Amino acid sequence: EWYGLIANLVPGSPIGLPVSSYLVTTGIHGAHVLAGLLLIIYLMKRAATGGFSAERYGTVENFNLYWSFVNSVWLLIFPLFYLL
């Protein structure tokens, strides 16, 4: 979607509010998804080296909250831009 929107822009023409809102919102969400994927890689490496125990697993729980929030936000963003 981004490529099509940006490809149709005429240089120097103002971007409308709907297009700029879409680009900013999905861009910020995408950055948070990327951060989550990097955190998953870190947690998997830490788990493989025995970095977690039955008493020390708070980092995994915190990541679970973060990832659940990112997914919940996507459930709001998708209908906002694609179904309305």
N, C-alpha and C positions, 0 to 999 in steps of 0.2 A: 504494500500500500504506500509506503513512504516513497519508493522509487517513482511510482506513477504520479504522485502529488508534486514531487520536486521536479520531475521531468517536464511537467506541463506549466511550470511557472515561467513567466517572462522576466528576464533580468530587469531589475528596477521596479517591478510591480509590487505593490504591497500585498502581503499575505493576509488573508481574511482571518477573523477571529476563530471560526470553526476549524480551519486548517491548522492554525498555530496552536490551538488548544489540543487538537489531536496529536500533533507532533510532540509537544511538551509532555503531555500526559503519558503517552505510550513510550516516549523516550526515557522518562524517569522510571516508569515501571520496568522497562527493559534493563535499565542499569541495576535496579534492585534484584531482578532475576539473575543477572550475571554475577552480582555479588553473592547471591545465595548459592549458585553453582560452584563458585570458588570456595565458599565455606564448606560445601559438601566434600569437595576434594580434600580440603584440610582435615576435616573430621574423619574421613575414611583413612587417610594416612596416619592420623593420630590413633585411631582405633586399631589399625594393623600393627602398630608398635606397642600396643598394650597401654595406651595413654588414659584409658577409662577403667574404672572399677565400679563395684556395686555402690560404693560410697561417693565416688567422684564422677558424676555423669550430668552435672548441671549444665555444662556447655551444650550437650545434645538436646536437653530439654529447652534451653533458650533458643537454639536453632530451630527446633520444632515450632515454637511460637512464631518466630520470624517467618518461616516458610509458610505456615498456615495463614499468616496475615497477608503475605504477598499473593497467595492464591485467592484469598477472600477479596482482595482489592481487584484482582482480575475479574472476578465474578460481577463486580460493579462496573468496571471499565468496558467490558465486552458489550453488554447491552446498551450502554450509554452511546457508544460510537457506531455500533453495527446494527442494532435493532431499532433504534429511534429514528 
